[in-house]
Structure formats: structure tokens, C-alpha cells
């Protein structure tokens, strides 16, 4: 499982950009991608690196289809191949450790 965090910034469209990001989320939903949005980025799961990069490419292109002329996209990839994992499992593990005493 590959977990990807990405951030797309449409440039030259003003201070508020949320309306330009809607096509990105619609693209993820069209592809049936499991994702979470945060105030600063979007996180999703993919089966492999090729699928992950294709999803990011489609999201990046979706912004241009919204008539934006310049876009900056940053990507962070967690590609762990020794065991299966998910976004929820990573969060659950952290919260479990938070509750434990003497974790450091």
C-alpha cells in the first residue's frame, strides 16, 4: 500500500482557492480513491507507486481544466513494502502509543 500526501496550489486566482480544488476531489471520487482532506493537504491510498502517481497527475490536470493557468503541486509518498498498512492503521498505532506510558 502506498500512502500519498499531496498539496495543489492554484496560482493567480486570488486568496480563496477552495472552488478551484473541487475538481480535484471530484477526480478522486470518480476514480473511487480512498482519501482524506485536511486544512493543508489531501491524503490518499493507492495499490502501488504507478497508481499513486497517475492519481496525482489526474488531480494536477483537473486544476488546469478549471481554467487555472499555473499550478504548484507537492507530493510526499510513504511506500512501505514489508507489510500492508492503511491510513487508519497508521493513525491508530500512533494513538495507541500516545496512551501508553514511557513511550520514549
C-alpha positions as CSV (number, residue, x, y, z in Angstrom):
1,X,0.0,0.0,0.0
2,X,1.2,3.5,-0.9
3,X,0.0,6.5,1.1
4,X,0.3,9.8,-0.6
5,X,0.1,13.3,0.8
6,X,-0.3,16.0,-1.8
7,X,-1.0,19.7,-1.9
8,X,-2.1,21.6,-5.0
9,X,-1.9,25.3,-5.1
10,X,-3.5,27.2,-8.0
11,X,-1.7,30.4,-8.6
12,X,-3.0,33.7,-9.8
13,X,-6.6,33.1,-8.8
14,X,-6.9,35.1,-5.7
15,X,-6.8,34.5,-2.0
16,X,-9.5,31.9,-1.7
17,X,-8.8,28.7,-3.7
18,X,-11.3,26.2,-2.5
19,X,-13.5,26.4,-5.5
20,X,-10.6,25.5,-7.7
21,X,-9.8,22.4,-5.6
22,X,-13.3,20.9,-6.0
23,X,-12.4,19.4,-9.4
24,X,-9.5,17.6,-7.6
25,X,-11.8,15.9,-5.2
26,X,-14.3,15.1,-7.9
27,X,-11.4,13.4,-9.8
28,X,-10.6,11.3,-6.8
29,X,-14.2,10.3,-6.3
30,X,-14.6,9.4,-10.0
31,X,-11.6,7.1,-9.6
32,X,-13.0,5.7,-6.3
33,X,-9.9,6.7,-4.4
34,X,-9.9,6.4,-0.6
35,X,-8.9,9.9,0.6
36,X,-9.0,12.3,3.4
37,X,-8.8,16.1,3.2
38,X,-7.1,18.3,5.8
39,X,-6.9,22.0,6.0
40,X,-3.5,21.9,4.3
41,X,-3.5,18.8,2.0
42,X,-5.2,15.7,0.7
43,X,-4.0,12.2,1.7
44,X,-5.0,9.0,-0.2
45,X,-4.1,5.4,-0.6
46,X,-3.1,3.5,-3.7
47,X,-2.0,0.0,-4.5
48,X,1.4,0.9,-5.9
49,X,3.6,3.8,-6.9
50,X,2.4,3.9,-10.5
51,X,-1.3,4.1,-9.5
52,X,-0.4,6.8,-6.9
53,X,1.4,9.0,-9.5
54,X,-1.3,8.6,-12.0
55,X,-3.8,9.8,-9.4
56,X,-1.7,12.8,-8.6
57,X,-1.3,13.6,-12.3
58,X,-5.0,13.4,-12.8
59,X,-5.6,15.7,-9.8
60,X,-3.0,18.2,-11.1
61,X,-4.6,18.2,-14.5
62,X,-8.1,18.7,-13.1
63,X,-7.0,22.2,-11.8
64,X,-6.0,23.2,-15.3
65,X,-9.4,22.2,-16.6
66,X,-10.8,24.7,-14.1
67,X,-9.1,27.4,-16.2
68,X,-6.2,27.9,-13.9
69,X,-3.0,28.9,-15.8
70,X,-0.4,28.0,-13.2
71,X,-0.4,25.2,-10.6
72,X,2.2,24.1,-7.9
73,X,1.8,20.5,-6.7
74,X,3.9,19.0,-3.9
75,X,3.9,15.2,-3.2
76,X,5.0,13.2,-0.2
77,X,4.9,9.4,-0.6
78,X,5.0,6.6,2.0
79,X,5.8,3.4,0.1
80,X,6.2,0.6,2.6
81,X,6.7,-2.8,1.0
82,X,7.5,-5.1,4.0
83,X,3.8,-5.1,5.2
84,X,0.4,-4.0,4.3
85,X,-0.9,-0.9,6.0
86,X,-3.5,1.9,5.7
87,X,-4.0,5.5,6.7
88,X,-6.3,4.4,9.6
89,X,-3.8,1.8,10.9
90,X,-1.0,4.4,11.0
91,X,-3.2,6.8,13.0
92,X,-4.5,4.1,15.3
93,X,-0.9,2.9,16.0
94,X,0.1,6.5,17.0
95,X,-2.9,7.0,19.2
96,X,-2.2,3.7,20.9
97,X,1.3,4.7,21.7
98,X,0.1,8.1,22.9
99,X,-1.9,6.3,25.6
100,X,1.0,4.1,26.7
101,X,3.3,5.2,29.4
102,X,7.1,5.6,28.8
103,X,6.9,5.5,25.0
104,X,10.2,7.3,24.5
